[in-house]
């Protein structure tokens, strides 16, 4: 009985040493304030119920007067709303969706809305400019940036390929 326990602990410890290069299990994530997770849940719920409803109605209404890019935009926003359902329950696991939301809104505001506004032209009514600025600013406040830094920049990256396993002589006998 005792030898079995020792053998199992040896296998577990050798397994840990072989995986140490790939993943460091001793690193713990930084704590995230509860108000930030609830804030993210509210924004995910907004994406699901508000954006999802608008985009679903747009798609069900028919694409007769749409340009190709407008249809792609509505489809992308509906897909974003559908994926955001998971974010209402696991906001940190679905955090890349919020990061995508911030990035695409920032790109749209700087590349599309700002040049049109500076030229005095009409800004397309696909997205509300004031709502985008306010909403994106509030999302930026709710995102736990220490957690983002820890998760996406300090953890080791996944290996590009696995190391070849050296076959044990006892495996060749079977």
C-alpha positions in Angstrom: 0.0 0.0 0.0 2.8 2.4 0.9 4.8 1.7 -2.3 1.7 2.4 -4.4 1.4 5.9 -2.8 5.1 6.6 -3.3 4.8 5.5 -7.0 1.8 7.7 -7.6 3.5 10.7 -6.0 6.6 10.1 -8.2 4.4 10.1 -11.3 2.7 13.3 -10.3 5.9 15.1 -9.5 7.6 14.0 -12.7 4.5 15.2 -14.6 4.8 18.6 -12.9 8.5 19.0 -13.8 7.8 18.1 -17.5 5.0 20.7 -17.7 6.9 23.5 -15.8 8.4 24.9 -19.0 4.9 25.3 -20.6 2.9 26.6 -17.6 3.7 28.0 -14.3 1.1 26.9 -11.8 2.4 29.0 -9.0 1.2 32.2 -10.6 -2.1 33.4 -9.3 -4.2 36.0 -11.1 -4.6 39.5 -9.5 -7.8 40.0 -7.6 -10.6 41.8 -9.5 -13.0 44.1 -7.7 -16.5 42.8 -7.5 -17.9 46.0 -8.9 -15.8 45.5 -12.1 -17.1 42.0 -12.7 -20.7 43.3 -12.2 -20.0 46.3 -14.5 -18.8 43.9 -17.1 -21.9 41.7 -16.6 -24.1 44.8 -17.2 -22.2 45.7 -20.4 -22.5 42.1 -21.6 -26.2 42.2 -20.8 -26.5 45.4 -22.8 -24.8 43.8 -25.8 -27.1 40.8 -25.6 -30.4 42.6 -25.0 -30.0 46.0 -26.7 -27.5 45.5 -29.5 -28.8 41.9 -30.1 -32.4 43.1 -30.4 -31.5 45.9 -32.8 -29.4 43.7 -35.0 -31.9 40.8 -34.9 -34.6 43.2 -36.0 -32.4 44.6 -38.7 -31.6 41.1 -40.1 -35.2 39.9 -39.9 -36.3 43.1 -41.6 -34.5 42.1 -44.7 -31.3 43.3 -46.4 -33.0 44.8 -49.5 -31.5 48.3 -49.2 -28.2 47.3 -47.6 -24.8 47.6 -49.1 -22.6 44.5 -48.6 -20.6 46.1 -45.8 -23.6 47.2 -43.9 -24.9 43.6 -43.9 -21.6 42.4 -42.7 -21.6 44.9 -39.9 -25.1 43.9 -38.8 -24.0 40.2 -38.9 -20.9 40.9 -36.9 -22.7 42.9 -34.2 -25.4 40.1 -33.9 -22.6 37.5 -33.5 -21.0 39.8 -30.9 -24.3 39.9 -29.0 -24.8 36.1 -29.2 -21.3 35.5 -27.8 -21.9 38.0 -25.1 -24.4 35.7 -23.5 -21.4 33.8 -22.0 -20.0 37.1 -20.6 -23.0 37.6 -18.5 -22.1 34.5 -16.6 -18.3 34.4 -16.9 -17.1 38.0 -17.4 -13.4 37.3 -17.1 -13.4 34.3 -19.4 -15.2 36.4 -22.1 -13.2 39.5 -21.5 -11.7 39.3 -25.1 -15.2 40.2 -26.4 -15.1 43.5 -24.3 -11.6 44.2 -25.5 -12.7 43.7 -29.1 -15.7 46.0 -28.4 -13.3 48.7 -27.2 -10.9 48.3 -30.0 -13.5 48.3 -32.8 -15.3 51.3 -31.4 -12.0 53.2 -31.0 -11.0 52.4 -34.6 -14.5 53.4 -35.9 -14.4 56.7 -33.9 -11.0 57.6 -35.1 -11.0 56.3 -38.7 -14.7 57.0 -39.7 -16.5 59.4 -37.3 -13.6 61.8 -36.5 -12.6 62.6 -40.1 -16.2 63.1 -41.1 -16.9 65.3 -38.1 -13.7 67.4 -38.9 -14.9 67.9 -42.5 -18.3 68.9 -41.3 -20.0 66.0 -43.0 -22.8 63.7 -41.9 -21.7 60.8 -39.7 -23.3 57.5 -40.7 -26.1 56.5 -38.3 -25.0 52.9 -37.8 -23.6 53.7 -34.4 -24.3 56.7 -32.1 -21.1 58.7 -31.7 -22.0 60.1 -28.3 -23.2 56.8 -27.1 -20.0 55.1 -28.4 -17.8 57.6 -26.6 -19.6 57.3 -23.3 -20.1 53.6 -23.5 -16.5 52.9 -24.5 -15.2 55.1 -21.7 -17.3 53.3 -19.1 -16.2 49.9 -20.4 -12.6 51.0 -20.2 -13.2 51.8 -16.5 -14.8 48.4 -15.8 -12.1 46.4 -17.5 -9.6 45.0 -14.9 -6.4 46.1 -16.6 -4.1 44.4 -14.1 -5.9 41.1 -14.9 -5.6 41.8 -18.6 -1.9 42.4 -18.3 -1.4 39.3 -16.2 -3.5 37.0 -18.5 -2.3 38.2 -21.9 1.2 39.5 -21.3 2.9 37.9 -18.3 1.8 34.3 -18.6 4.0 32.1 -20.8 2.7 31.6 -24.3 1.5 28.3 -25.5 4.2 26.3 -27.2 4.4 26.4 -31.0 5.1 22.6 -31.0 5.4 19.8 -28.4 8.7 18.3 -27.5 9.1 14.7 -28.8 8.5 12.1 -26.1 11.4 9.7 -25.6 10.0 6.2 -25.7 10.7 4.1 -22.6 12.3 0.7 -23.2 9.4 -1.0 -21.4 7.0 0.4 -24.1 8.9 -1.4 -26.8 8.4 -4.7 -25.2 4.6 -4.5 -25.5 
